[in-house]
């Protein structure tokens, strides 16, 4: 069976500062990816230029695909080694947002107290991103959802906490679009069986993908509330053997999960149990 590793970057694949075991395990992971030629996807909230910066800064393996801007952009690596936007996916998102372009949505939210627009380079063609005080994130998120309902805006909201500075992060995306939506589109468009994909993540904006039925790795540095919610949703959906709770943090947790699900072996045992 062909295999694919789809992983978040910050807090997941990227080594944590001061964690030497992460650096060691990143090299081991790169060696296995080179040996097996498994399809590699980065699935991240970063914008594309930030992804390329991270690849260079942290010496990450070069992916075949980059799903960025929290699932609103899909970039494909060409045979020449450059990346180009996947046109079919872009057309699909454009069709979802014709009734209310992003500019109109931004105007709708600009006067909401406590909401700060993120820098221009962190915005996307189909994504609006804001900061807020994390202590008020849940309240502000509900106010935004109410405005979306009242205006019949074709957008949904994903929020999370920045693991490095504690900021509240709020992303507005086309309705139902997420990392999981983009990953589902990729598996269907390129005829990849869902059971052949392994996803790794750590935070709230990974929640949809961690509970979408893929074999999944939740790294050891994930927040307790994220762990509890992922476990609960997987249980409710009847996914009993698809989640690996890594004890190790970030890169090391990803490597441990890859070994747990045996994606670097000749075959993958989908019945492997999480100890």
C-alpha positions as CSV (number, residue, x, y, z in Angstrom):
1,X,0.0,0.0,0.0
2,X,1.3,3.5,-0.8
3,X,1.9,5.7,2.2
4,X,1.8,9.4,2.9
5,X,2.9,11.4,5.9
6,X,1.0,14.6,6.4
7,X,2.3,16.7,9.3
8,X,1.8,20.1,10.9
9,X,5.0,22.2,11.4
10,X,5.1,24.4,14.5
11,X,5.0,22.4,17.7
12,X,4.9,19.2,15.7
13,X,7.6,18.5,13.0
14,X,9.8,21.5,13.8
15,X,12.3,20.8,16.7
16,X,11.5,22.6,19.9
17,X,14.2,25.0,21.1
18,X,16.7,23.3,23.4
19,X,15.5,19.8,22.6
20,X,18.5,18.0,21.2
21,X,16.6,14.7,20.9
22,X,14.3,16.5,18.4
23,X,17.3,17.5,16.2
24,X,18.6,13.9,16.3
25,X,15.2,12.4,15.5
26,X,14.6,14.9,12.6
27,X,17.7,13.5,10.9
28,X,16.5,9.9,11.6
29,X,13.1,10.9,10.1
30,X,14.7,12.4,7.0
31,X,16.8,9.3,6.5
32,X,13.6,7.1,6.6
33,X,11.8,9.4,4.2
34,X,14.7,9.3,1.8
35,X,14.9,5.5,2.0
36,X,11.2,4.8,1.5
37,X,10.2,7.8,-0.7
38,X,6.9,8.1,1.2
39,X,4.8,11.0,0.0
40,X,5.4,14.0,2.3
41,X,2.8,16.8,2.9
42,X,3.2,19.8,5.2
43,X,-0.2,20.8,6.6
44,X,0.2,24.1,8.4
45,X,-1.4,27.4,9.4
46,X,1.7,29.2,8.0
47,X,1.6,31.1,4.7
48,X,3.7,29.6,2.0
49,X,6.7,31.9,2.2
50,X,6.9,31.2,5.9
51,X,6.9,27.5,5.1
52,X,9.8,27.8,2.8
53,X,11.6,29.9,5.4
54,X,11.1,27.1,7.9
55,X,12.3,24.4,5.6
56,X,15.6,26.3,5.2
57,X,16.0,27.4,8.8
58,X,15.3,24.0,10.3
59,X,16.7,21.9,7.5
60,X,13.4,20.1,7.1
61,X,12.9,17.5,4.4
62,X,11.5,18.9,1.1
63,X,7.8,18.0,0.9
64,X,5.9,16.9,-2.2
65,X,3.0,19.1,-1.2
66,X,2.3,22.0,1.1
67,X,-1.2,22.6,2.4
68,X,-0.9,26.0,4.0
69,X,-3.0,28.9,5.3
70,X,-5.0,26.5,7.5
71,X,-6.1,24.5,4.5
72,X,-6.9,27.3,2.1
73,X,-3.9,27.0,-0.2
74,X,-2.5,23.8,-1.8
75,X,1.0,24.0,-3.3
76,X,2.5,21.2,-5.4
77,X,6.2,20.6,-6.0
78,X,7.1,20.4,-9.7
79,X,9.7,18.1,-11.2
80,X,12.0,21.2,-11.3
81,X,11.8,21.5,-7.6
82,X,9.7,24.7,-7.5
83,X,6.1,24.9,-6.1
84,X,3.0,26.0,-7.9
85,X,-0.6,26.5,-6.6
86,X,-3.0,23.7,-7.3
87,X,-5.5,25.4,-9.6
88,X,-8.4,23.0,-9.2
89,X,-8.5,23.5,-5.4
90,X,-8.3,27.2,-5.8
91,X,-11.3,27.2,-8.1
92,X,-13.3,25.1,-5.6
93,X,-12.6,27.6,-2.8
94,X,-13.5,30.6,-5.0
95,X,-16.9,29.0,-5.7
96,X,-17.5,28.7,-2.0
97,X,-16.9,32.4,-1.2
98,X,-18.4,34.3,-4.2
99,X,-21.4,35.6,-2.2
100,X,-19.1,37.4,0.3
101,X,-15.5,38.2,-0.6
102,X,-12.9,38.5,2.1
103,X,-12.7,42.2,1.9
104,X,-16.4,42.5,2.8
105,X,-15.9,40.1,5.6
106,X,-13.0,42.1,7.0
107,X,-15.1,45.3,6.9
108,X,-17.8,43.4,8.9
109,X,-15.4,42.5,11.7
110,X,-13.1,45.6,11.8
111,X,-14.8,47.3,14.7
112,X,-15.1,44.2,16.9
113,X,-13.5,45.0,20.3
114,X,-10.4,43.0,21.2
115,X,-9.8,41.8,17.6
116,X,-6.5,42.7,15.9
117,X,-5.8,42.0,12.3
118,X,-2.7,39.9,11.8
119,X,0.1,41.2,9.5
120,X,-0.6,41.3,5.7
121,X,1.9,38.5,5.0
122,X,-0.2,36.2,7.3
123,X,-3.4,36.7,5.4
124,X,-4.4,34.5,2.5
125,X,-6.5,34.6,-0.7
126,X,-9.2,32.7,1.2
127,X,-8.2,33.3,4.8
128,X,-8.5,36.2,7.3
129,X,-6.4,36.0,10.5
130,X,-6.6,37.9,13.7
131,X,-5.0,38.1,17.1
132,X,-6.8,38.5,20.4
133,X,-6.1,38.1,24.1
134,X,-6.2,34.4,24.7
135,X,-8.2,34.9,27.9
136,X,-11.0,36.4,25.7
137,X,-10.6,34.1,22.7
138,X,-13.7,31.9,23.4
139,X,-15.9,34.9,24.0
140,X,-14.7,36.8,20.9
141,X,-15.0,33.7,18.8
142,X,-18.6,33.3,19.7
143,X,-19.3,37.0,18.9
144,X,-17.8,36.4,15.5
145,X,-19.8,33.3,14.9
146,X,-22.9,35.3,15.8
147,X,-22.0,37.9,13.2
148,X,-21.4,35.2,10.6
149,X,-24.8,33.7,11.2
150,X,-26.6,37.0,11.1
151,X,-25.0,37.9,7.8
152,X,-25.2,34.4,6.3
153,X,-21.5,34.7,5.6
154,X,-20.0,31.5,3.9
155,X,-17.2,31.3,6.4
156,X,-16.3,29.3,9.5
157,X,-14.0,30.0,12.4
158,X,-11.0,28.1,13.8
159,X,-9.2,29.4,16.9
160,X,-6.2,28.3,18.8
161,X,-3.6,29.6,21.2
162,X,-0.1,30.4,20.0
163,X,2.1,27.9,21.9
164,X,5.1,30.3,22.0
165,X,3.7,33.6,23.1
166,X,0.2,32.9,24.4
167,X,-1.7,35.0,21.9
168,X,-5.2,34.0,20.9
169,X,-5.3,33.1,17.1
170,X,-8.5,33.3,15.1
171,X,-8.7,32.2,11.5
172,X,-11.8,32.8,9.2
173,X,-11.9,30.3,6.4
174,X,-14.5,29.4,3.7
175,X,-17.3,27.4,5.3
176,X,-16.2,23.9,6.5
177,X,-12.7,24.4,5.0
178,X,-9.9,23.3,7.3
179,X,-6.7,21.3,7.2
180,X,-8.9,18.2,7.2
181,X,-11.0,19.5,4.3
182,X,-7.8,20.2,2.2
183,X,-6.4,16.8,3.1
184,X,-9.6,15.1,2.2
185,X,-9.6,16.9,-1.2
186,X,-6.1,15.8,-1.8
187,X,-6.7,12.1,-1.0
188,X,-9.8,12.1,-3.3
189,X,-8.3,14.1,-6.1
190,X,-5.2,12.0,-6.3
191,X,-6.8,8.7,-5.4
192,X,-5.0,8.0,-2.1
193,X,-6.8,5.6,0.2
194,X,-7.6,7.4,3.5
195,X,-6.1,4.6,5.5
196,X,-2.8,5.1,3.8
197,X,-2.4,8.6,5.2
198,X,-0.8,9.4,8.6
199,X,-1.4,12.8,10.1
200,X,0.6,14.5,12.9
201,X,-0.5,17.5,14.8
202,X,-0.5,19.3,18.2
203,X,-3.0,22.1,18.4
204,X,-6.6,23.3,18.0
205,X,-6.3,24.0,14.3
206,X,-5.2,20.4,13.8
207,X,-8.4,19.2,15.5
208,X,-10.4,18.5,12.4
209,X,-7.6,16.5,10.8
210,X,-6.9,14.6,14.0
211,X,-10.6,13.5,14.1
212,X,-11.2,12.9,10.4
213,X,-10.6,9.2,10.4
214,X,-6.9,9.3,9.4
215,X,-4.3,7.4,11.4
216,X,-3.1,10.2,13.6
217,X,-0.2,11.2,15.9
218,X,-0.8,13.7,18.7
219,X,2.6,14.8,19.9
220,X,3.5,14.9,23.6
221,X,3.6,18.7,23.9
222,X,0.0,19.1,22.8
223,X,-2.2,21.0,25.3
224,X,-4.2,18.9,27.7
225,X,-7.5,20.3,26.5
226,X,-6.6,19.4,22.9
227,X,-5.7,15.8,23.9
228,X,-9.0,15.4,25.8
229,X,-11.1,16.7,22.9
230,X,-9.3,14.6,20.3
231,X,-9.8,11.4,22.5
232,X,-13.4,12.2,23.1
233,X,-14.3,12.9,19.4
234,X,-12.5,9.8,18.2
235,X,-14.3,7.7,20.8
236,X,-17.7,9.2,19.7
237,X,-16.9,8.4,16.1
238,X,-15.9,4.9,16.8
239,X,-12.2,5.3,15.8
240,X,-10.6,2.9,18.3
241,X,-7.2,2.2,16.7
242,X,-6.3,5.3,14.7
243,X,-4.8,7.7,17.3
244,X,-1.3,7.5,18.8
245,X,-0.6,9.6,21.8
246,X,3.1,10.2,21.7
247,X,4.9,10.7,25.0
248,X,7.8,12.5,23.2
249,X,7.4,16.1,22.1
250,X,7.3,17.5,18.6
251,X,9.8,15.9,16.1
252,X,10.5,12.9,18.4
253,X,6.8,12.3,18.8
254,X,6.3,12.3,15.0
255,X,9.1,9.7,14.6
256,X,7.6,7.5,17.3
257,X,4.2,7.6,15.7
258,X,5.6,6.7,12.3
259,X,7.3,3.6,13.9
260,X,4.1,2.8,15.8
261,X,2.0,2.7,12.6
262,X,4.9,1.1,10.7
263,X,4.7,3.4,7.7
264,X,8.4,2.9,7.0
265,X,7.9,-0.9,6.8
266,X,6.9,-2.7,3.6
267,X,3.3,-2.9,4.8
268,X,1.2,-1.0,7.4
269,X,-0.7,-2.9,10.0
270,X,-3.8,-0.9,10.5
271,X,-4.8,-3.0,13.5
272,X,-1.8,-1.8,15.6
273,X,-3.0,-0.9,19.0
274,X,-2.0,2.2,21.0
275,X,-0.4,1.0,24.2
